[in-house]
Amino acid sequence: MIVAGCDIGSLTAKAVIMKNNEILAAQVMRAKSHPEESAAEVMGKALKQAGLVLDEVSFCVGTGYGRASIPFAKMVESEIVCHGKGAQWQMPSVRMVVDIGGQDAKAIRLDDKGNVVRYVYNDKCASGTGRFLEVMADALGIDLTEMGTVSLSSQNPTSISNQCVIFAETEIVSLVNEGRNIADIVSGLHKALAHRVAALAKSIEVEEDIVMTGGVAKNEGMFQALENALGKKIKSIQRDPQINGALGAAVIAAENLRK
Amino acid sequence: MIVAGCDVGSLTAKAVLMNGSILGHAVIKAKSRPEDSAAEVMNQALAKAGLKMDDIAFCVGTGYGRSKIPFVNLTVSEIACHGKGAQWIMPSVRTVIDIGGQDCKAMRLDKDGNVLKFTTNDKCASGTGRFLEVMAKILGVSLDELGTISENAKDPLSLSSTCTVWVQAEVIHHLNTQKSIADIAAAINRAMAIRVGILANQVSAEKDICMSGGVAKNKGVVSHLEKVLGVKVKKLKYDPQIVGALGAAVIAGEKAKGGKVS
C-alpha cells in the first residue's frame, strides 16, 4: 500500500512517498508563492522519483503552514505531531526533537511511541528561527548554505550582544567594518541562535536521545553550537532533516490506512 | 549662570544651553564617533546662543554616548534627564513616554520630576523608532510622511505580527496586493502605539502624559497612542527631541547652584 506525506512550509515544500514502511521517494523544493502550486510540484517530483502516479497513492497526509491548501491530502495533521512521528520512525530511541524552520523553532518531547508529551515553539520573534541566519547571511554577503562550513574554521567566536534580528544585523555590519574575522562572526551567530533555541528546549526539560530536524539541522556549525548550548549530544539522523515532517505525515497516513 | 546639557543618542545628538530659560539648542544626526557628535552639536547650540564653551559653568551629559563626551562635569541617566526635562517644560506632567531610535522608555514622575517607576525596551526593535524606520523604508516614504499619510487612511489594515521582521513581510504582502499606502501606514502607526501602550501600562501611566523623543513628532503614532491609553497626550511646547538634553541642563543648573541632584 502506497502512502504519502506532504509538508508545505513557509520557505520550502517537502514530500515523502512510502510503501510497506519504506521510503520510496523524498523531495524538497523552495516554496512557490501559492501553497497549492508548491504542493503539486513537490508531490509531482516525488512521484516521478518513485515511478508512480498520484492515483496510486492510497492516503496522503498534509502538514505545515500551508497544509490547508494541499488539494490531494485526505487529512491534515499539525507539524508538531508529524515531526514527532517522523523522528520516532527514524530513531525509535528519540525522546526530543528540536526543529528549526525558516519562520519558527520548536522543541518537542516524545514518549516511546512517538506521541507528543510536551512541546513549545516560537514563531513570534524572528530571532531564534532560521530567518535569523538568513538575514545575517545576507548582511555578510555569504550563502546561507555556506554558513556551516565557514564557521568551522573559527578560533574565537565573536559574541553577539543583540538578540533582535534588526539590531543584530546592524551589529554584524559594524563587526565586518571593524575587520572582524567572518568565520568568528558566523560562529558567534550560531552560538547566539543555539542559545535561544536551547532556552526553548530547556523550558520543557531536555531528554535524550535528541535529534535536530528542519533545514537549519544541515548546518554543521549550528549542530555543534546546539550541542554546546544544550550540554548534551545530538544524534544524527540518516535522512535529510528537512523531510522529517513530511515523513511523519506519511507514517500517519499509513497508520490511518491500517485503522 | 550658564549651564548646558548634552544628550548623545544612537541616531541623534542634542544640546541645550540655559540660564533660567533656554538660550539655545541644537539637534544633529549622530556621527560615527560620539565625541565628534558631542562637539559639533554643542558648538551649534553655542553659536545660536552667541556663547562660547568657556561661558558654560556646568555641563551634564546623558544618552547612550554620555561617557564619551569630553566637556561634561557629570553624567546622568537618560531616564532621570527625561523626567527633569519634561517636568521643567510642563510641571503637571506625571508620565513621560520617550521613543528613541533604538529604544522606548516609559517613566512615572512625582510632582518634582523625580522618577517613581520606569520601564524600558531596548531588546526588541518593535516599539522603537527603528520599527518605523524599517517600515518607512519599505513604503518608500520619509519618517515624517509616515506620520502624516496615515491620517488619510480610509480602511486601516491590521498587522498580526509584533516582530519587526515578520511585520516587514506583512507590509510587503499588503503592498503586493495593492493596498493603499495610507491604510498600511495607519496599521504601522497603530501597531507601534500598541507596543508602546504596553510599556506605559507597566508603569501605571497617570495624567498628564507627554511624549519625548523623535517619534513624538509622528502624529499618527500619537493619535493611536491616545486611543490605546484612553487619554490625551499633552504636546510639549519645545522640540520633543531635546527633552533629555534639557533635563540634563536643568540638573546642571541644580548642581551649579549646589542644589540636591536626584
Interface residues (C-beta under 8 A of the other chain):
Chain A: Q103 K124 C125 A126 R131 V135 Q163 C164 V165 I166 F167
Chain B: Q102 K123 C124 A125 R130 F131 V134 S161 T162 C163 T164 V165 W166
